[in-house]
Amino acid sequence: MERLKDADPKRIGAVAIRGRLGNGGMGRVYFGVTDDGDAVAVKVIREDLLGRDEVRGRFARELDALRSVQSPHVASLLAASDEDEEKPWLAIEYIRGLNLKELIEERGPLGAEQTAILGLLLTKALADIHAAELLHRDLKPGNILMGREGPKVIDLGLAAFLDGPTDLTSSQFPLGTPACMSPEQITTPRSLTAAVDVYALGATLMFVLTGRFPFHDRVAIALMHKITDPTTPPDLSGVPEPFEPFLRRMLAFDPAARPAVTELHDWFTQLIGGQVPPAIRNLAVATYVERDSDPLEPTPPQRPQRKDLSSFAPPGSVIHKLAERLRTNYASTARF
């Protein structure tokens, strides 16, 4: 979390702004506290994009999605601006933990049991999102926060309705994060099904198990070419045996060949062995790393260090000898 800059707002609606959490392609996210004392993450549109109808429309769609989804595994909407407000904003619950990407990069891959319960909880989140007739379209490790009670999915900025075009404009440019994008999300971004989120979950779980994604290339265009090439299979090397066949199905090139969310739920439950509540507690304990305390108080000013008089004079000089004598006298009197 960064401290506020002079140009940052000190208050947004009923929220006192305390710090910066991050920036995205469309907006900026602040840390704040409501008048009721709730810690929240406040998202606003970047100043330079406020005049773009497409950006404002996408922001409004994210707000609608947050209002529609009811899930203990998706960060909840706590407050928002009026629809006609010049500078729209929304506030969701603040999850004081690392995101999944940070966790894996800092702590290393998770074991099979922890990954299974993580997969089950993320499947429940997708089921709740799909029950609201929405697609997430940007499920990835960076959009999963590992809180005190377990994982929470965030960022419905690319959410789309299941029963209609999945973009606000007629643009055919794909939206999402390449490493977790399914082939159809790249080639036909306006004709997607729930299978797109199943693919993203598969890519996310592979990262959790191995620290790698199924396709990798430093150049985004080359990466997307590999993903959309039906003759290039995902690289599943290093995936534990119980997960390999199921991840291969989740990452299938053909959306129709991927398992449904209900099948995922049953498979993860079977893999866990029925001990779901203890497994959830164990996952939360193992993956919760509290973020640094929020900058509610300014850093106290540091008193300048008093320099010894002898440091201003070369050794052997009169001043240096005088300083040495004074320090010796002070040390002897300080004992009394």
N, C-alpha and C positions, 0 to 999 in steps of 0.2 A: 504494500500500500504506500502511495506517495502522499506527501503533504500537499495541501491546496496551493495553487498559484494565485497571484493577485487577481487575475481575470476570471477565476472560477467563482461560481455562485456560492454564497454562504448559506442559502436556504432555497429549497425548491418545494413549493406547496407547503405541506405540513411536516417537512423533513428538514432538520438541521444538517447541513453537509459538513463532514469532518475530514474527508480525504479522497484521493483518487484511487480507484481500483484498476482501471485499465481503459484502453481505447480499442475500438473496432472499426471496420470499414464504414459503418453507418453511424455509429454513435460513440458516446463516452459514458463510462460507468463510474459512479461515485459511491463512497460509503457514507451513510447517514443514519441519523436516529430520529424516529418519529416523536411527536409530542407525547405519545403514550409510552415511550421508552423502548420501542422495538428497533433492533438493528436491521437495516435494510440496504440493499444494493439498488441505487437509483440510476436508471438508464435514460439518457437524453439523446436527441439527434444532434449531430455536429452542426455548429453554426453555419458552416459553408454549404450544408445540404438542406437547410430548413426550407428553401424555396423550391425544392424538387418534389413534384407530386408523387413520383414513384417511391421515393424514400419515405415520405409521410404516409403513403398508403401501406407500405410494408410495415411501418411502425404500428399503424392502426391495426393491421392484421395480427401482429404479435400480441397486442393488447387483447384483441378478441380471443385469440387462442388461449392466453393465460386465464381469461375469464371462463372459458369453456372447459378446460381440463381440471378435473378434480382427482388428485392423486397424492398419496403420501410420499411418492418417489419422484415428484416433480416440484421444483421450487415454487412456492405459492405467491400469487399476486396479493400485495397488502394495501396498495394505494395507487392512484393514477390521476392524471390531469383530466379536465373536462375535454370532450371531443373537439370543441372549437377553440381550445387554447392555442395561442400563437406558438408557444414553445412546449410541445407535448413531452410528457415524462411518465414513467412507470416505476414503481418500487416493488421489488420482490424480497422475500425473506433472505437475510444474509447468512450464508453457510460458512461458518468459521472453520475451514479445512482446506487442504490442498485439492486441486483438481486431479483427476486420474492420470493425466499426462505427467504432471509434476511428480506425483507419487511414484510412478513406475521409473521415471528418469532418476529420482533421488534414491529410491529403495530397491529397485530391481523388480523383475517379474514376480507375479503372485503364483502360489501353488495351485494345483488342480482343484482342491476343495474350496479355497477362497474364491477362485474364479467361477466355480459352479454357482455359489450363492450370489455372487455379483451378477452373473448372467441371469439368474432367476429374478432378482430385483429389477434389473434393467428391462427384462421382458415384461414384468408387471407395469413398469412405467410406459412402455410402448403400447401395451394393451389399453391403458387408460387414455393415452393420446389418441389411439385409433378409435376408441369408443366415442370420443368427441368428434369423430369423422374428420380427423386431421392426420397429416403426415409430419414427422419432425423434420426430415430432410437434411439435418446437419448433426446427427448423433456422432460423437467422436470423444476421445478421452478428455480433451480440453473442455467439453461441455458437460462433464460429469463431476460434481463436487462430492468429495468423500467427507461427509459430516459426522457428527458425534453419533447419530442414529443410523448411519449407513449412507449409501449413494443417493444423490439427488440430481436429476436431469435439469439442465438450464438451457436458456437461449432458444426460444421458439421464433426467432426472427425470420427463419426461412420456412416456418410451418405453412403447409398448404392443405386445402380442402380435398378430401378424397373424391368428391363427386363433381369436380370441375377442373378447369385449367389450373395448373400448379404455379403459375407466375402471374404477376399483376399486369405485365405487358405482353406483347406478342414476341418478345425477344426469345430466341432459341439458345441463348448463351447459358451454359450450365451454372447453377448456383450450388455452392457447398464446398467441402474440403476434399481435395483430390484423393488423398490417401484412403478416405473412407467412402468414396463415391462409387456407386454401382455403375455398370456399363450403361444402363438405360438413363441414368441421371445425367450422363454426359452426352449421349446421342439423341435422346428424346426427352428433354427435361420437362416438357409440358404434358407428358403422358406417363404418369407414375402411379404405382400401387403401393400397398403396405410392404411389399417385398423389398422396397428400397431401404426401409429402416432395418429390416432383417439383415440385409447385406452389411449395412453400417455397423450393426451390432456384432456381426461376425468379424469384421475388420478390427473393431475395438477390442474384442476378447482375444484375438490373436496378438495384438499389441500388449495386452495385459499378461499373456502367457510367455511371450518371447521377447518383448521389447521392440518388435518389428511389425510392420504392416504387410499384408499379403503381396502387395506390389510396391516397389520402391525405385525411385529415380530422382536425382536432384533437380531435373528440369521438368516443370509441371506438364508441358505438352507431351514429352516423352512418357511420363508416368500415365497420363490419360490414354495415350496410344496403347500401352501395355494392357490397361484395364479393359479397353474396348476391343481388343484383339481376341476373338474366340479361340485361337490356337495357342494362346499364352496362358497357361494355368497359373493360379495363385501359388506362391512359394510357401508351403506349409511346413517346411523343415523346422524341427525343434518343437513342434506342437505335441503335447503329451498324447498318448494313445487314446484315452477315452474321448478326447475332443476332436481328434483329426478327422474322422469320417463325418461328424456333424458339422464342423466348421467348413468342410469342403462343400456340403450341401448349402449352408448359409451363404457361401461365396460363389454359388453357381452362376454361370454367365446368364442363363435363362431364368428370369424372375419366377416363372411357373415351377421351376424345379426346386426352389427354396422352401424350407419348411414354414408353416404358418406359425404365428405367435403362440397359439394354443399348444401346438406340438412342442415348441421350444419350452414352454412352461412345464409340460409333463416330463420332458427329457431332463431338464435341470433338477426337477424335484426328485426324479428317480436316481440321478447321479449323487445327490446329496444324501439320499437314504432316509428321507422323512424327518430328519432332525433339523427342521428349518429354523425355529426360533433360536436355539443355541448357536447355529451356524451364522445367523445374522449378527448376533452379539459378538461372536468371535471375529467376524469380518470388520465390524465397526471398531473394535478395540485395536485390531492389527493395522488398520488403514487410516485412523483418525490422527492427523498431525495438525495441531492448532496453529493457525497463522499468527504472525507477530501481532502484538496488541495494537489496537487502532490508535492513531495519533490524536487522542482527545485532548491531551495537554501538550503545550509547547515544550521543547527541550530546554531544560534549565541552562542558563548561561554558565559557561565554564570560567572560573576565576583564573586569570593569567598566572602562570607559574612565576614566582619571584626568582630572579636570577641571582646567583651568588656574586658578590662584588668582585671576587677574584677572577671571574670569567671575563671581566672587562680589561684585565691587565695581564701582561705576559709574566710567566713565572720568574721569580727573582727580583721583580721590580718592587719599589717601596709600597705601592698600593696593594700588590699581591700579598706581600708579607703582612701588611696591616689587616687585610681581609682574613688571612689565616689565623692571626692572633685573635680577632674578634670572634670567629667561629669557635675557636678553642675555649675562649672565656665563656661563651654562651652555653656550650656543651657542659662545662663544669658546673655552672650555676643552675642549669636546668634540672640537675639531679636533686636539688633541694626544693 
